[in-house]
Structure formats: C-alpha cells, structure tokens
C-alpha cells in the first residue's frame, strides 16, 4: 500500500477491484482546506478513462507486475505472436490490447510485456523504432534545410511526415510515443 500522494503517471494500481493505469495526477492544497490528489486513470480491462479525487491520507494498493522481455515474431491478421527471450515460450496478443502499437511492430523487435497474475496487461515499446520507407513523393533537388515535410508510408502501414530529402527504400528512426520522424537510421 502506498499513499495517494505517491501516485505517478504510468503506475498501475488496484482500485475498486480493477486495475487502473495512472494517466495523470495533480496534488492540490486549496486554501485552508485539506489537500487532495486528483488522478486521471484508465481502466486496463475496459479502456475507459475516469477521474477520482483521493484524500491525501488515502492509501492505494499498487499492483505487483511482472515484466518480461519478449520478441515480436509475426502476425496472422488476428493475433500478434511474441516469444519470451528467456524461456522461448510463445504467446499471442490481440490488436485490441496492443492498440496503436501494432504500427511499430517489425519482426525481431524487443518489447517489454507487463503481466498481472499471469495475464498480459500492457506492452511497452522501445522509445524509437527503425522502419523502412515504402512509398513517398520523389525527393527535391537542393532541398536540404527547410520546414517543409511530405508524407511517407512505412513498411508497417504507418504514415509519418518526413523531410523532403527522404526517399523510398531508406530506413528512418520513428519516435513510438509521438509517431514522428526522428532521423535517418
């Protein structure tokens, strides 16, 4: 059990017999009233967002999660298959659980899967992923430094804005948190 004031974004807690991921939290002390913690949380089972006001003295149960490094293998259209890098055990996850993370999955990509009571609850992608540009407009001669960008379709189907000098066939580094171009890989 931890104090409500120790909540941090990304932390997984047990609340109302469900698991919630803390999205954001604010500690407030209004005037001469007692302090409280305003937390915005996502239900990991249903995906709904809720806001809850905890008193500063409230205790919250932090969920004990197991983390395993896994390697993405392939998908068959419905399921995404992963292999535990220590035990070589294979498992599959659905597109619903992975969400937008499916647009960054390429074979041999190492991810961290969090488990609660033996069941996978979330997948943490690396900060950046190197992806190949499949299709983009032709590059412009002499376009080296400018704020102009053009759309590029990557090998996973993700479309990102890239500088004009990027051509089809090149590998680029993409930020997985924001889905933005970082640099050539």
N, C-alpha and C positions, 0 to 999 in steps of 0.2 A: 504494500500500500504506500502510495506517495501523496504528498499534499497537493491540492489543486493548483497551488502557485508554482509547482514544479512541472506542470504540463508544458510540452514543447511541440511545435509543428512536426508532423511525421510520426509522433509517438502513437502506439496502439494501446488502447485501454479497454477494459471491460466496463460497460455502463448499461444498466437495465437488461442484464443477461444477454448482451450482444457485444460484438467487437466494433469499436469505432476507431478510426484514424483521425488524429487531431489535425485539422486543416490550418486553423489559425487560433490564436488566443491573445487576449488583452487583459492585463491586470489593472483594475480601476479602483481608486480610492476617492469617492465623491465627498468632498467637504467633511462634515463631521459624522458621516455615516460609516458603517463598516465596509471594508474593502471586499471586492469580489472578483472572480475571474470569468470573463465572457469567452466561451470556447465555441468555435465552429467546427463541427465534426462530421465525418462521412461514415455511414453505416457500411461495413465491409461486406455484409451479406446482401443487402438490397441496393446499395449505392446511393441512398438518399442522404441529403445534407440536413443537419439540424443545428440549432444554436441552443446552448444551455448555459445558464448562469450558476456557477459554483460559488459557494461562500469560501472565503479564504481559509476557514478551518476545515472544510470538507476534505475527506480522504478519498482517493481514487485508486482502483486496482489496475496496475499496469500489467498488460498481458505479456506472458513469457513466450517469446517467439524463438523458434529455431531457424537459423539461417543456413542454407546450403548453396554452394556454388554449383550451378548447373550450366550445361552447354546446350544451346539450341541446335536441334538436328534438322527437322523438316516439318512441313505441314501437309495435311491431306485435304485441305479445303474446309474441314470442320474442326479438327483438333490440331494443336501445335505440340510437337513432341520435344521433350527435353531429357537430358541424361545427367545424372548426378556424377560429378567428376571424381568423387572418391570411391563410390560403391558401384559405379557403372549401371545403376538401376535406372530404367526409363519410366517416364510418366508423361501424361498428356494434359494440356490445359485448354480451356475453351477461349474463343475470341472475346466473349463477354468478360472474362477475368482479366485478360491482357489489355483490353481497350485499345487505345491508340498505339500502344507499344508494339503491336503487330507490324507497323510500318517501318520499324527499325530492325526487325529480326532477319539476320542472314545466317546461313549455316556456320557452325563453329563459334558463334558469339557467346561469350561467357556472361551470364546474368546471375543475380542473387535472388533466390526464391525464399520467401518467409513462410514458415509453417506454424500453425497453431493446432495443438493436439493432433498432429499427424496429417492435417489437411492444409494444402497450399492456400494462402490468403492474398499474397501480393508478390509481384515480380518487380525487382529493381534493376533497371537498365544501366549500362555504363554511361558516364557523362557525355561521351561522344562516340559516334559510330562512323566508320569509313564505308561509304556507299558509292557505287559506280553510276555515272550519269548515263542514262539510256537514250534520252531524247532532249534536245534543246535547240533553240534557234542558232544559226551559224554565228561564229564569233565575228566581231567587228575589228577591222584592221586599225591599229593605233589606239584602241580602247583599253587603256591600262588603269588609269585612276579616274574614277567618276562615281557619282552616287546612283547611276543608272543600273537597274538589275533586270534580269529576264527569268522567266520560269524554266525550271529544269525537272524532268521526270526521272526519278531514280529507279534502281533495279527492283525495289520493293513496291513501287507504285506511288511513293511519296513525292509530292511536288514542292520544291523549295525555290526561293528566289536566289539567284546566283549572279556574280559579276559578269559583264559581257565577254570576258576572255575565256570563260569555261566552255569546253566543247564536249560533245558526246564521246563516251569512251573513257573520260577521265574519272579518277576517284577523288571524291571530296569528303571532308570531315563535316558531319552534321551534329549539332547540339540536340540531344534527345529530350531535354527539358522544354526547350522552346521550339524545336523543329526548324532551326535556322542554319544557314551555311556558315561555317567557321573559317575553313581554309582548304587549300588543295592537300590531298593526302599523299 
